[in-house]
Amino acid sequence: MKRLSLFLAALAMLLGSSVHAYASTILTTPAGLAPGSEFRFVFVTDGTMPAVSTSISTYNTFVNNQAAGYSYNGLSLDNTWSVIGSTSTESAISNIGTYNVPVYLSNGTLVSPSDGISGLFSGSLDYRIDTDLSGDTLPSGVWTGTADNGNGLPGFTLGSYGVVYGEASHANNAWVRAGIASPAGSASLPFYGISAELTVPGVATTPEPSTLTLLGIGIAGMAGYGWRRRKLAAA
């Protein structure tokens, strides 16, 4: 544990703890999503901070500052991001909300088909969350305070003496729960942030009936008409 604390302290010196302000950048729709589809973006912050606060709002504010200036479909995403982290009074899965929508990196890579227990918190990701919103790959250690299922790990949530951290370089359950570091103030590490639910612009269309379908309807109509004429003639 002592070696881990020393490692995290050294990592903190390397990363620094400054808050990064992004230039205005437009995020684009991931490939393959149809108009009207809903989805979310996820990223890891390039800025860092210690996990000493017990208030989830502290961490939500931090990830929103990290994502400042980004927009999608002409709308600003400022103050719409949530930390994937747990305090003693707020779990990660509750803080981010779940809508059963797919989750993507900013470059369009699918991270998980769902933002809930069957996807993001299932213990396995389709792809690791290792880039910031600019697409830059970042160092691995990330504060989460969270167990595999999205709930806080009792005694080791954000703001505790020992805090759960994840590894951004992993796509298994270690992305959110790789180990426990103590004291939490020994290092400044990044956090994961996730957007609010977003909708692909455009209107979802209902497919037109196929030619065979229309032909079948026409034949059925003609048969019905013939049956009716025969019935009237026999009367």
C-alpha positions as CSV (number, residue, x, y, z in Angstrom):
1,M,0.0,0.0,0.0
2,K,2.9,2.3,0.8
3,R,4.4,1.7,-2.6
4,L,1.1,2.4,-4.3
5,S,0.8,5.7,-2.4
6,L,4.3,6.7,-3.5
7,F,3.5,5.7,-7.0
8,L,0.3,7.8,-7.0
9,A,2.1,10.8,-5.5
10,A,4.7,10.6,-8.3
11,L,2.0,10.3,-10.9
12,A,0.3,13.4,-9.4
13,M,3.5,15.4,-9.8
14,L,3.7,14.2,-13.4
15,L,0.1,15.1,-14.3
16,G,-0.3,18.3,-12.4
17,S,-3.7,19.4,-11.0
18,S,-4.6,22.3,-13.2
19,V,-8.1,22.6,-14.7
20,H,-8.0,22.6,-18.5
21,A,-10.3,24.9,-20.4
22,Y,-11.0,23.6,-23.9
23,A,-11.5,25.7,-27.0
24,S,-15.0,25.6,-28.5
25,T,-15.2,22.2,-30.3
26,I,-18.1,20.5,-32.0
27,L,-18.7,16.8,-31.3
28,T,-20.1,14.9,-34.2
29,T,-22.6,12.0,-34.4
30,P,-21.0,8.5,-34.2
31,A,-21.3,6.6,-37.4
32,G,-24.2,4.3,-37.9
33,L,-26.7,6.1,-35.7
34,A,-30.0,7.0,-37.4
35,P,-31.9,10.3,-37.0
36,G,-33.8,10.3,-33.8
37,S,-31.4,7.8,-32.1
38,E,-30.2,8.6,-28.5
39,F,-26.7,8.1,-27.2
40,R,-24.1,9.6,-24.8
41,F,-20.4,10.6,-25.0
42,V,-17.9,9.6,-22.3
43,F,-14.3,10.7,-21.7
44,V,-11.5,10.9,-19.1
45,T,-10.4,14.3,-18.0
46,D,-6.9,15.5,-18.7
47,G,-7.0,17.7,-15.6
48,T,-6.6,16.1,-12.2
49,M,-7.6,16.6,-8.6
50,P,-7.5,14.7,-5.2
51,A,-10.5,12.6,-4.2
52,V,-10.9,14.2,-0.8
53,S,-14.3,15.9,-1.1
54,T,-17.4,14.0,0.1
55,S,-19.7,16.1,-2.2
56,I,-20.7,14.7,-5.6
57,S,-21.3,18.2,-6.8
58,T,-17.5,18.9,-6.4
59,Y,-16.7,16.2,-9.0
60,N,-19.6,17.1,-11.3
61,T,-18.4,20.7,-11.4
62,F,-14.8,19.4,-12.1
63,V,-15.8,17.3,-15.1
64,N,-18.0,20.1,-16.5
65,N,-15.1,22.5,-16.2
66,Q,-13.0,20.0,-18.1
67,A,-15.6,19.8,-20.9
68,A,-16.3,23.5,-21.1
69,G,-16.8,24.8,-24.7
70,Y,-18.0,21.6,-26.3
71,S,-21.2,21.5,-28.3
72,Y,-23.3,19.0,-30.3
73,N,-26.0,19.7,-33.0
74,G,-25.6,23.4,-32.5
75,L,-26.3,23.2,-28.7
76,S,-23.8,23.9,-26.0
77,L,-23.0,21.0,-23.7
78,D,-21.8,23.2,-20.9
79,N,-23.0,22.0,-17.5
80,T,-24.6,18.9,-18.9
81,W,-21.9,16.4,-17.9
82,S,-21.8,14.1,-14.9
83,V,-18.9,12.3,-13.1
84,I,-18.8,8.5,-13.1
85,G,-18.0,8.5,-9.5
86,S,-19.5,7.6,-6.1
87,T,-19.5,9.3,-2.7
88,S,-21.0,7.9,0.5
89,T,-24.4,9.4,-0.4
90,E,-24.5,9.2,-4.2
91,S,-23.7,6.3,-6.4
92,A,-22.2,6.7,-9.9
93,I,-25.1,4.9,-11.6
94,S,-27.6,7.2,-9.9
95,N,-25.5,10.3,-10.5
96,I,-25.3,9.7,-14.3
97,G,-28.8,8.3,-14.7
98,T,-29.5,5.4,-17.0
99,Y,-31.4,5.5,-20.3
100,N,-30.4,2.2,-21.9
101,V,-28.6,4.1,-24.7
102,P,-25.2,3.4,-26.2
103,V,-22.1,5.2,-25.0
104,Y,-19.3,6.5,-27.3
105,L,-15.9,8.2,-27.1
106,S,-15.7,11.6,-28.8
107,N,-14.1,9.9,-31.9
108,G,-17.2,7.7,-32.4
109,T,-15.8,4.5,-30.9
110,L,-18.5,2.4,-29.2
111,V,-17.6,2.0,-25.5
112,S,-20.8,0.2,-24.5
113,P,-24.2,-0.6,-26.0
114,S,-25.9,0.6,-22.8
115,D,-25.2,3.1,-20.0
116,G,-26.7,0.9,-17.3
117,I,-26.1,-2.3,-15.4
118,S,-26.2,-4.4,-18.6
119,G,-23.6,-2.4,-20.4
120,L,-21.3,0.2,-18.8
121,F,-21.5,-1.5,-15.4
122,S,-21.6,-5.1,-16.6
123,G,-17.9,-5.7,-15.9
124,S,-17.0,-5.5,-19.6
125,L,-16.7,-2.7,-22.1
126,D,-16.6,-2.9,-25.8
127,Y,-13.7,-0.4,-25.7
128,R,-11.7,1.3,-22.9
129,I,-12.4,4.9,-21.8
130,D,-8.9,6.2,-22.2
131,T,-9.2,9.5,-24.2
132,D,-10.3,13.0,-23.4
133,L,-12.8,14.9,-25.5
134,S,-10.0,16.0,-27.9
135,G,-9.2,12.4,-28.6
136,D,-5.8,12.4,-26.7
137,T,-4.9,9.1,-24.8
138,L,-4.3,9.8,-21.2
139,P,-2.5,8.1,-18.2
140,S,-4.3,5.2,-16.7
141,G,-5.2,5.9,-13.0
142,V,-8.7,7.4,-12.6
143,W,-10.6,8.1,-9.3
144,T,-14.1,6.5,-9.2
145,G,-15.0,5.4,-5.6
146,T,-17.2,2.8,-7.4
147,A,-17.7,-0.9,-7.6
148,D,-18.3,-2.9,-10.8
149,N,-22.1,-2.5,-10.6
150,G,-22.0,1.3,-10.5
151,N,-22.7,1.6,-6.8
152,G,-20.2,3.1,-4.3
153,L,-17.9,0.6,-2.6
154,P,-18.7,1.1,1.1
155,G,-15.8,2.7,3.0
156,F,-13.9,3.5,-0.2
157,T,-16.0,6.1,-1.9
158,L,-14.8,9.5,-3.0
159,G,-13.9,11.5,0.1
160,S,-13.0,8.5,2.2
161,Y,-9.5,7.9,3.5
162,G,-9.0,5.1,1.0
163,V,-10.6,5.5,-2.4
164,V,-11.3,3.1,-5.3
165,Y,-9.5,4.0,-8.5
166,G,-9.9,2.5,-12.0
167,E,-7.5,2.0,-14.9
168,A,-8.4,3.8,-18.1
169,S,-6.3,1.3,-20.1
170,H,-8.6,-1.6,-19.2
171,A,-11.9,-2.6,-20.8
172,N,-12.8,-5.2,-18.1
173,N,-14.1,-4.4,-14.7
174,A,-10.8,-2.8,-13.8
175,W,-11.8,0.3,-15.8
176,V,-13.9,1.3,-12.8
177,R,-12.4,-0.8,-9.9
178,A,-8.7,-1.6,-10.2
179,G,-7.6,-1.1,-6.7
180,I,-7.8,1.1,-3.6
181,A,-5.4,4.0,-2.8
182,S,-4.9,5.7,0.5
183,P,-4.8,8.3,1.6
184,A,-7.0,9.8,-1.1
185,G,-5.1,13.1,-0.8
186,S,-1.8,11.5,-1.8
187,A,-2.5,12.0,-5.5
188,S,-4.3,14.0,-8.0
189,L,-5.9,11.8,-10.7
190,P,-8.3,12.2,-13.6
191,F,-12.0,11.4,-13.5
192,Y,-14.5,9.9,-16.0
193,G,-17.2,12.2,-17.3
194,I,-20.3,11.3,-19.3
195,S,-22.7,13.5,-21.2
196,A,-26.4,13.9,-20.8
197,E,-28.6,11.9,-23.2
198,L,-28.2,13.3,-26.7
199,T,-30.5,12.8,-29.8
200,V,-29.2,12.5,-33.3
201,P,-30.7,15.4,-35.4
202,G,-33.4,14.6,-38.0
203,V,-36.7,12.8,-37.9
204,A,-36.9,9.0,-37.7
205,T,-38.8,7.8,-40.8
206,T,-41.1,4.9,-41.1
207,P,-40.2,2.6,-44.0
208,E,-42.6,2.7,-47.0
209,P,-44.4,-0.5,-47.8
210,S,-42.4,-2.6,-50.2
211,T,-43.6,-3.4,-53.8
212,L,-44.5,-7.0,-52.8
213,T,-46.5,-5.7,-49.8
214,L,-48.4,-3.3,-52.1
215,L,-49.0,-6.1,-54.6
216,G,-50.3,-8.4,-52.0
217,I,-52.7,-5.7,-50.8
218,G,-53.9,-5.1,-54.4
219,I,-54.5,-8.8,-55.0
220,A,-56.4,-9.2,-51.8
221,G,-58.6,-6.2,-52.7
222,M,-59.3,-7.6,-56.2
223,A,-60.2,-11.0,-54.7
224,G,-62.6,-9.4,-52.2
225,Y,-64.2,-7.3,-55.0
226,G,-64.8,-10.4,-57.2
227,W,-66.3,-12.3,-54.3
228,R,-68.7,-9.5,-53.6
229,R,-69.8,-9.4,-57.3
230,R,-70.4,-13.1,-57.3
231,K,-72.5,-12.9,-54.1
232,L,-74.6,-10.0,-55.5
233,A,-75.2,-12.0,-58.8
234,A,-76.3,-15.1,-56.9
235,A,-78.8,-13.1,-54.9
